[in-house]
Amino acid sequence: MAVPIAESPAVGARLLIITFVTTLIFHSSVADITVGASTSEEAPHRRFEYKYSFKGPHLSQSDGSIPFWIHTGNAIPSADQVRITPSLRSQRGSVWTKNKVNFEHWEAEVTFRVSGRGRMGADGLAVWFTSTQGLEGPVYGAADQWNGIGVFFDSFDNDGKKNNPAILVVGNNGNLVYDHQNDGSTQALGTCLRDFRNKPYPVRAKITYYKRTLTVLINNGFTPDKEDYEFCTKVDNMVIPSDGFFGISAATGGLADDHDVLSFLLFRLTEPGQQPPPVESEIPKEEKDKYQEEFQNFQQELDKKKEEFQKEHPDVQGEPIDDLYESVNDREIRQVFEGQNRIHLEIKQLNRQLAMILDEQRRYVSVITDEVAKKGTNTESGQVGMSSRCKLTQDAKATQQEVLKSLNELKNSFHESLRQIGSVQNQGNQAPMGTYETMQHFNDIKEHLHTVKRNVENLVQRNNPADKAVKCPELPPMPSCLSTVHFAIFVVVQSVLFFCYVMYKSQQEAAAKKFF
């Protein structure tokens, strides 16, 4: 019994040593696996490809087309989205890239919105990568028997298994016909159930093809976080065409939804450690030669225009153009001179108006003088009226003389203002403007102009010929030549004469009757 008791501590020590060594080996192996996994899962390099993408806010051009894309069917491009199909029955539409994509690895981010009034919708939306453009057909608005891959967002339950809306990944080599009756479940390489209809925010799908592995991530549209993706499905060992076209299509049936695509962003993926190809290598030689030829033609036309300009303007040859933009000081000086020119033009206009008023007043005075001279030659009756008329004429003439005197003073003040403005302009040509003395001078000119304007208005209102026209005096009443007594005597005499004539006439008639 003693031997086993004595040997038990040695056995325990051996067990501890073995356990420690095993633990070290296990941790080292786990570390190696972790390092290998981290190196193998290093993220690839992403480069945005604008020729295979579109997004708002200036998505479409003025003619309704999408740059680098074509649209067919019932697709309606707008400034901020592309409505693949409207919410009408039996509609089909699609958009496709104009040029082929020859990337070995790529990643596509699609932002879309599927909305409708009913609890169920139809038929769905599809994202394509095919060797040819499936412009129109029965599979979500695109052609059947495609060669490539399609990611379907199926919103209608054709087989009645209550497994829609769903997202399916279906591949085709160009020979298979899509199974509509079973919603493509017999041909699907990967699927997940996600409800993408009538979400508060746009739904986002990230489709990545990297090292023959296709991965689909979904942002369900419940939050505004654009990076809130969740895993949907993954397909390994997938072989797709080396080059092809990207496209988005949609279709409606007995039920209808609005299928709107807000953006489609494509990224080229490059494995870590590899240098991405330069952009120049992607341009075909034909396009590069065409662009080079256009550039040379443009350069030649520009040189010709330069030569013509130099011939027409020999004085500016070789002179550098320094002041392309106006400085603050230059702008202030220009504004001051423009203000001076406007004041000068207004003063000239007022001067012309004053000259017209002076001519009118002179003409009016001459007319009155001639009228008085004509009336003075007539020395017939009415001496009292003649004296009053002469007095009124003298008053009107004195008033007109005062008006002429005031207008001459105004004219002299205008000439003085013009002279002051001319002196200010000469000073502005010699020295910079904007000093205190110059501004004070402008204020004095402004006040002087306002005073002149008020005086002119007062004179016009006070001495308006239409209101102050000289009226001829009324003639005094002529004395009556027949008094009342004379009128009574005349009536009596006339009555007596008439009575005598009647009596005489009757006697003559009676004497004539005796002879018969």
Summary of the structure (lengths in Angstrom):
residues: 516
radius of gyration: 55.2
end to end distance: 223.5
largest distance: 225.3
contacts: 1389
relative contact order: 0.08
helix: 45%
strand: 21%
